[in-house]
Amino acid sequence: MIGAYRLTMNSNTVAEARIAYGGMAATPKRANAMEAALTGAAWSEEAASDAGAKAAEDFSPLTDHRATSAYRALVAANLCTRLYRDLAGIEDKLEVVRV
């Protein structure tokens, strides 16, 4: 699975978010609910985590020989939090959160 993110910031607020994932469906798809959750929010780990939880509204992942649908949904949610931590320079371990 791969996630693509484009955030436009206005100070510490997400002015615009564009998020897409490949590996969640037959073709790559934008994550509209995740984008809406981030747009207008203060950029924080909590906002990223909340947006990640919205992945379940955007996708009905497939299960195949590479991964189950539950695993794909979990990774999509946690990648959003990982994005925040990478950009913030937080290097401690990320505890996997099950949604």
Secondary structure, DSSP 4 states (H G I P E B T S, - for coil): -EEEEEEEEETTEEEEEEEEEESSSSS-EE-HHHHHHHTTSB-SHHHHHHHHHTHHHH------SS--HHHHHHHHHHHHHHHHHHHHT--SPPPP---
